Amino acid sequence: MRLSSSSSFQGSENLDAKEVLQQEIPWQTYMTAKLINPQELELIKRFDKQLPEVQDSLLDQAGPAYFEAFMTVLRATTKEGVVRYVLALLDDVVTRDPSRAALCHPHREAFSDRGQPPYTVFLRHLNRTDWFTQEKACRMLTALIAHRPDKERSPLTTGEKFVPAVESGSFVETGETAVVQFLEWLTSQLRRPTSQLKSVPTAVHALASVLRERGTRLLFHREGGVALLAPLLRLAAQGQVTNIQLTYEAVLCVWLLSYLPECQKAIQDCGIPRSLVGIVGLNIKEKVTRVALFALRNILASEKVDISTEVVDSKFLRLVQIRMLQSWGDEDILPTLEWLDEKIRSSIEILSSYEKYKKEILSGRLEWGPMHTEDQFWKQNVEKFEEKDFNILRVLLRLLEISREVKTLAVGCHDLGQFVSYHPHGRFIVGDLRGKEIVMELMRHSDPEVQKNALLCVQKIMLSRDKLDFLTAAS
């Protein structure tokens, strides 16, 4: 869908709906121009400028007729002030009762001779030249899609295969096709906001609703949507998002997406789990903490991707234990925290396995963690280094030769020293593989941490077996 430039929207960003609804619209001229009929004029005049309770009563009596009258105006005019007015009026009604959006869904025969179907009307107004209109059209589409009559049978709900097909400029008569075009607009607002202040909150608010359908989540994922949410969550975890509702709805979107295996890999790749931990640490509001914890539970329970390394550590374990001591209004939070506590504990043990260690070595990047610092790991696994002619040990030594990452070099020197300490022939094996010369070079490294670990490693290589055993036992 074609987007207008951001400069076109600045004048309408701060428009107030109440001020818009105070305007007087010359409805009579629309009947004179034969854009609406006398019956529609009567309905509009009876409804317009009434108190909310009066309007609600009228909708209870003849809701579809009133909605169709205002929809006729939206189809018939392009005048900016009138479009804003009608959209503000409809949005006001639907905000009071979201189920009223169903009144926009007449039978096909009801609009077949009147022009554009409801979806097309609001999609068209997403491309108007002012942000106020875009925002109201977005809100109406969100409600319209959520309350469409065929929703329960929709492939987006049932999970059946759905192949969207719509020609540019054609009428949109199905909710599924409307969702596809709406998601294109929402993701475009996250990529290139047309309103600096309102695009992201408006788009995320809409996504928190439309992503409740499984098929819509898949469509959003295929649009690259997960990566578009990641920066917002990162800022929220750093305490840089002051709009708590925006943070809540962004986390809610991730929670909904985390149910789909197809999305979980993208969630991992974008670093979202770490951001969720940061948001839990902020403890800003219970509803935010709640959905962040639920999302983390889905992520850590996943068997599709190896996601736990991003969040499973002693710091997160302590955070979970602190949160377990709090009192919560939501009865589901404490069981979730207890599940996370047990999962993190067991995952820390798994992360200390030799297979995990091999995977990290082969990745070429080393990070401090239990499998490096826990003596129990080396006692249990040091003999496994002999596999395939000490292949992993050779890779480790190669890393110490070519890596430029300070942490990798420091951890690598430490690990080589651990191998020497716990393998009965460690110092000789390392010597045969030129390990001593490689580490002695690192003793002159510019980084103090690398120097320290290289020095300790060389000391272990130089010590005899009996002195090394004594040193290991004493430490």
C-alpha positions, 0 to 999 in steps of 0.5 A: 500500500502506498504511504504518504510522506511524514511531513504531511501528517505533522499538522494533524498529530495533535488534533483532539477528537472532542474538538473535531466532534464539536464541529457542525456538519451541513448534512442537508447538503449531502442529501441535496447532492444525492450522496445520502438519501432522506432516510439516512439524513434523518438517522444522522440528524437524530444521532448526531450531537446526542449524549452517549447514553442516547446514542447507545439507546438508538444503536440498540434500536436500529444499530445497523441502519445508523452505522450504514448511514455514516458509512455511506457518508464515508464512501461518498466524500473525500472532504477532510473535515467530514471524514475526520468527523465521521471517523471520530464519531464512529471511534467514539461509539466503538470505544464505549462498546467494541462489539458495536463494530459488528454493526459495520458488517451488513450482508453483501447485498446491503452494500453491493449497490452502494460502493465500497465494502466496510474493509475497503472504506477504512483501508482507503482512509489509512492513506489519507494525508493527515495522521488523525484520519489514519489513526481513527481508521486504524482503530476502526479496522482493529475493531472491525477485524476483531468483530467480523461475523465469519471470524470463527470460521476464518482460516486465520482462526482455524489454522487452515492454509490461507493464500491472500490474493487481492489486486491493488485498488480492488474492493476488500470484502473478506476479513482475511484479505483485510488483515493482510493489507492492514498488517502491511500498513502496521508493519510499515508504521513500525519500519518508517513511522509517519508520526514521530509520536503516535505511529508506534503506539497506534500500531502496537495497540492494533497488533495486540488485538489482531495477533490474537489469531494464530494465522495473523501471527504467522502473517506478521512473522512473514512480514518480519514483524518480530524484528520490528518489535525488538528495538522497542523491547530493548528500550523498555528493558533499559527503562527508556520507554515511559509509556507503560501501556505501550510496553505492556502491549509490545510484551503482549504481542511477543507473548502471543507470538511465543506460542508459535514455533515458527516465531520462536527462532526469530524471537531468539535471533532478535535478543528478545528474551534478554529484554524480557528479563530486563522488563521483569527486573524493572517490576513496573506494573503487575500486568507487564511483569505477568505477560513478560513472565508468560512469554519467558515460560513459552520461550524456555519451554520451547523444544524447537530452538536453543533459546535458553542460553540467552536468559539462563544464568544465576542473575535471572535465577536470583531475580525469579527468586526475589519475585517469588517473595512478592505478593501478586494479585494474579494467581497465575504469576506465582506458579509461573515463577516456580516453574521458571525457578525449576527450569532455570536450575535444571537448565544451568546444569544442562548448560554445564554439559560437555556437548554444550561446551563443544558447541560454544568452542565451535562457535568461536566465541566464549563467555564466562559461565558454569561450564568454564568456572565450575570444577565439577564440570572439568572433573566429569568431562576432562577425559572427553577432550580426548575424543577425535584426537583432542579435536576440541582442544585443538580448536581451543588452541586455534582460537587463542591464536587467531581470536581478537575478542578479549573475553574469548581469549581470557576464557580460553586461557582459563579453560586451557589451564583447567584442562592442564589441572584436571587431565593426568597428562594435560601439561604434556599434551598441551606442550605437544600441541604448542599450547605453551608458546601460544599462551606465553604470547598472550601474557603480553596482551594489552588487556589485563584480564587476558594477561592474568589468565594467560599467566595462570595458565602458563604457571599450571603448564610449568608446574609438575604433576605433584605440585599442580595437584597440591595447588588444585586441592588448595584452591 
